[in-house]
Amino acid sequence: MWGQMTNISGNLAVTTVVGRWNDAVEFSAGVWNGESPTERADG
């Protein structure tokens, strides 16, 4: 049970880091494409 809980929390941490990294990549791509950062942040 404790092993499973540790695994789940570890997966959540990885998912969060990957999600933030993807946001950063998309933000950079938007800037390079000449898009406004505020438009990008609004989705």
MOPAC internal coordinates of N, CA, C and O (Angstrom, degrees):
PM7 1SCF
backbone

  N    0.0000 0     0.00 0     0.00 0    0    0    0
  C    1.4675 1     0.00 0     0.00 0    1    0    0
  C    1.5345 1   111.00 1     0.00 0    2    1    0
  O    1.2310 1   121.08 1   132.18 1    3    2    1
  N    1.3480 1   115.54 1   -47.82 1    3    2    1
  C    1.4627 1   116.83 1  -179.35 1    5    3    2
  C    1.5260 1   110.85 1   -65.43 1    6    5    3
  O    1.2310 1   120.81 1   146.06 1    7    6    5
  N    1.3187 1   116.06 1   -33.94 1    7    6    5
  C    1.4550 1   118.87 1   177.79 1    9    7    6
  C    1.5189 1   111.09 1   -62.56 1   10    9    7
  O    1.2310 1   120.63 1   139.20 1   11   10    9
  N    1.3295 1   116.41 1   -40.80 1   11   10    9
  C    1.4629 1   119.99 1   178.99 1   13   11   10
  C    1.5259 1   110.78 1   -65.39 1   14   13   11
  O    1.2310 1   120.31 1   137.11 1   15   14   13
  N    1.3240 1   117.01 1   -42.89 1   15   14   13
  C    1.4663 1   120.21 1  -179.06 1   17   15   14
  C    1.5255 1   110.62 1   -62.46 1   18   17   15
  O    1.2310 1   120.60 1   138.28 1   19   18   17
  N    1.3144 1   116.46 1   -41.72 1   19   18   17
  C    1.4627 1   120.38 1   178.75 1   21   19   18
  C    1.5243 1   109.78 1   -63.06 1   22   21   19
  O    1.2310 1   120.90 1   138.76 1   23   22   21
  N    1.3172 1   115.89 1   -41.24 1   23   22   21
  C    1.4578 1   120.33 1  -179.24 1   25   23   22
  C    1.5269 1   110.47 1   -63.36 1   26   25   23
  O    1.2310 1   120.66 1   137.97 1   27   26   25
  N    1.3395 1   116.34 1   -42.03 1   27   26   25
  C    1.4696 1   120.49 1  -179.06 1   29   27   26
  C    1.5285 1   110.16 1   -64.20 1   30   29   27
  O    1.2310 1   120.28 1   132.87 1   31   30   29
  N    1.3345 1   117.07 1   -47.13 1   31   30   29
  C    1.4614 1   119.44 1  -179.83 1   33   31   30
  C    1.5205 1   110.25 1   -63.93 1   34   33   31
  O    1.2310 1   120.21 1   144.13 1   35   34   33
  N    1.3281 1   117.21 1   -35.87 1   35   34   33
  C    1.4585 1   120.46 1   177.26 1   37   35   34
  C    1.5158 1   111.25 1   -64.49 1   38   37   35
  O    1.2310 1   120.79 1   138.41 1   39   38   37
  N    1.3385 1   116.10 1   -41.59 1   39   38   37
  C    1.4624 1   120.56 1   178.71 1   41   39   38
  C    1.5230 1   110.45 1   -64.45 1   42   41   39
  O    1.2310 1   120.29 1   140.50 1   43   42   41
  N    1.3324 1   117.06 1   -39.50 1   43   42   41
  C    1.4624 1   120.41 1   178.83 1   45   43   42
  C    1.5229 1   110.10 1   -62.31 1   46   45   43
  O    1.2310 1   120.54 1   137.78 1   47   46   45
  N    1.3239 1   116.58 1   -42.22 1   47   46   45
  C    1.4612 1   120.33 1  -179.98 1   49   47   46
  C    1.5219 1   110.25 1   -63.01 1   50   49   47
  O    1.2310 1   120.24 1   136.35 1   51   50   49
  N    1.3270 1   117.14 1   -43.65 1   51   50   49
  C    1.4638 1   121.25 1   179.71 1   53   51   50
  C    1.5203 1   110.07 1   -63.69 1   54   53   51
  O    1.2310 1   120.61 1   136.10 1   55   54   53
  N    1.3306 1   116.43 1   -43.90 1   55   54   53
  C    1.4627 1   120.75 1  -179.82 1   57   55   54
  C    1.5203 1   110.39 1   -60.60 1   58   57   55
  O    1.2310 1   120.34 1   138.07 1   59   58   57
  N    1.3341 1   116.96 1   -41.93 1   59   58   57
  C    1.4644 1   121.08 1  -179.83 1   61   59   58
  C    1.5201 1   110.84 1   -64.10 1   62   61   59
  O    1.2310 1   120.74 1   134.69 1   63   62   61
  N    1.3295 1   116.19 1   -45.31 1   63   62   61
  C    1.4708 1   120.11 1  -179.21 1   65   63   62
  C    1.5228 1   110.24 1   -63.66 1   66   65   63
  O    1.2310 1   120.60 1   134.77 1   67   66   65
  N    1.3376 1   116.46 1   -45.23 1   67   66   65
  C    1.4640 1   120.35 1  -179.29 1   69   67   66
  C    1.5240 1   109.95 1   -63.97 1   70   69   67
  O    1.2310 1   120.24 1   140.08 1   71   70   69
  N    1.3280 1   117.15 1   -39.92 1   71   70   69
  C    1.4621 1   120.97 1   179.11 1   73   71   70
  C    1.5201 1   111.38 1   -62.13 1   74   73   71
  O    1.2310 1   120.70 1   137.05 1   75   74   73
  N    1.3147 1   116.26 1   -42.95 1   75   74   73
  C    1.4668 1   119.76 1   179.12 1   77   75   74
  C    1.5159 1   110.43 1   -66.71 1   78   77   75
  O    1.2310 1   120.79 1   140.74 1   79   78   77
  N    1.3353 1   116.10 1   -39.26 1   79   78   77
  C    1.4629 1   120.13 1   179.77 1   81   79   78
  C    1.5260 1   109.60 1   -63.78 1   82   81   79
  O    1.2310 1   120.28 1   137.78 1   83   82   81
  N    1.3423 1   117.07 1   -42.22 1   83   82   81
  C    1.4606 1   121.07 1   178.32 1   85   83   82
  C    1.5187 1   110.43 1   -62.66 1   86   85   83
  O    1.2310 1   119.92 1   138.85 1   87   86   85
  N    1.3439 1   117.76 1   -41.15 1   87   86   85
  C    1.4630 1   120.97 1   177.77 1   89   87   86
  C    1.5259 1   110.01 1   -60.34 1   90   89   87
  O    1.2310 1   120.51 1   137.73 1   91   90   89
  N    1.3165 1   116.63 1   -42.27 1   91   90   89
  C    1.4630 1   120.62 1  -179.47 1   93   91   90
  C    1.5208 1   110.45 1   -64.53 1   94   93   91
  O    1.2310 1   120.23 1   139.16 1   95   94   93
  N    1.3281 1   117.17 1   -40.84 1   95   94   93
  C    1.4626 1   121.04 1   179.78 1   97   95   94
  C    1.5230 1   109.95 1   -65.73 1   98   97   95
  O    1.2310 1   120.46 1   135.98 1   99   98   97
  N    1.3250 1   116.72 1   -44.02 1   99   98   97
  C    1.4618 1   120.43 1   179.62 1  101   99   98
  C    1.5222 1   110.30 1   -64.19 1  102  101   99
  O    1.2310 1   120.33 1   139.59 1  103  102  101
  N    1.3262 1   116.98 1   -40.41 1  103  102  101
  C    1.4626 1   120.77 1   178.35 1  105  103  102
  C    1.5263 1   110.15 1   -61.38 1  106  105  103
  O    1.2310 1   120.64 1   133.48 1  107  106  105
  N    1.3359 1   116.37 1   -46.52 1  107  106  105
  C    1.4626 1   120.54 1   179.34 1  109  107  106
  C    1.5205 1   110.58 1   -62.17 1  110  109  107
  O    1.2310 1   120.17 1   137.99 1  111  110  109
  N    1.3302 1   117.28 1   -42.01 1  111  110  109
  C    1.4611 1   121.20 1   179.68 1  113  111  110
  C    1.5230 1   109.84 1   -62.17 1  114  113  111
  O    1.2310 1   120.49 1   139.76 1  115  114  113
  N    1.3217 1   116.68 1   -40.24 1  115  114  113
  C    1.4643 1   120.62 1   179.26 1  117  115  114
  C    1.5164 1   111.10 1   -63.55 1  118  117  115
  O    1.2310 1   120.36 1   138.52 1  119  118  117
  N    1.3123 1   116.92 1   -41.48 1  119  118  117
  C    1.4598 1   120.87 1   179.26 1  121  119  118
  C    1.5200 1   109.85 1   -64.06 1  122  121  119
  O    1.2310 1   120.70 1   136.11 1  123  122  121
  N    1.3405 1   116.27 1   -43.89 1  123  122  121
  C    1.4622 1   119.60 1  -178.70 1  125  123  122
  C    1.5211 1   111.04 1   -67.36 1  126  125  123
  O    1.2310 1   120.52 1   150.96 1  127  126  125
  N    1.3277 1   116.61 1   -29.04 1  127  126  125
  C    1.4609 1   120.35 1   179.45 1  129  127  126
  C    1.5232 1   111.74 1   -82.30 1  130  129  127
  O    1.2310 1   120.37 1   179.65 1  131  130  129
  N    1.3349 1   116.91 1    -0.35 1  131  130  129
  C    1.4484 1   120.56 1   177.46 1  133  131  130
  C    1.5182 1   113.06 1    84.84 1  134  133  131
  O    1.2310 1   120.25 1  -165.39 1  135  134  133
  N    1.3341 1   117.13 1    14.61 1  135  134  133
  C    1.4623 1   119.48 1   177.99 1  137  135  134
  C    1.5240 1   109.72 1   -83.25 1  138  137  135
  O    1.2310 1   121.01 1   -25.98 1  139  138  137
  N    1.3326 1   115.67 1   154.02 1  139  138  137
  C    1.4547 1   120.14 1   177.57 1  141  139  138
  C    1.5231 1   110.38 1   -76.41 1  142  141  139
  O    1.2310 1   119.19 1   -46.42 1  143  142  141
  N    1.3272 1   119.14 1   133.58 1  143  142  141
  C    1.4719 1   121.48 1   179.69 1  145  143  142
  C    1.5228 1   112.29 1   -57.89 1  146  145  143
  O    1.2310 1   119.79 1   145.82 1  147  146  145
  N    1.3300 1   118.00 1   -34.18 1  147  146  145
  C    1.4682 1   119.93 1  -179.05 1  149  147  146
  C    1.5199 1   109.99 1   -68.57 1  150  149  147
  O    1.2310 1   119.82 1   140.43 1  151  150  149
  N    1.3144 1   117.95 1   -39.57 1  151  150  149
  C    1.4649 1   120.72 1   176.96 1  153  151  150
  C    1.5191 1   109.49 1   -63.21 1  154  153  151
  O    1.2310 1   120.47 1   139.75 1  155  154  153
  N    1.3187 1   116.71 1   -40.25 1  155  154  153
  C    1.4548 1   122.37 1  -179.25 1  157  155  154
  C    1.5285 1   109.77 1   -62.60 1  158  157  155
  O    1.2310 1   120.48 1   135.58 1  159  158  157
  N    1.3302 1   116.69 1   -44.42 1  159  158  157
  C    1.4652 1   121.05 1  -176.89 1  161  159  158
  C    1.5283 1   110.68 1   -66.82 1  162  161  159
  O    1.2310 1   120.47 1   148.41 1  163  162  161
  N    1.3214 1   116.71 1   -31.59 1  163  162  161
  C    1.4657 1   119.73 1  -178.96 1  165  163  162
  C    1.5194 1   111.92 1   -75.87 1  166  165  163
  O    1.2310 1   119.98 1   170.71 1  167  166  165
  N    1.3210 1   117.64 1    -9.29 1  167  166  165
  C    1.4526 1   120.49 1   177.17 1  169  167  166
  C    1.4945 1   111.63 1    90.48 1  170  169  167
  O    1.2310 1   120.10 1   180.00 1  171  170  169

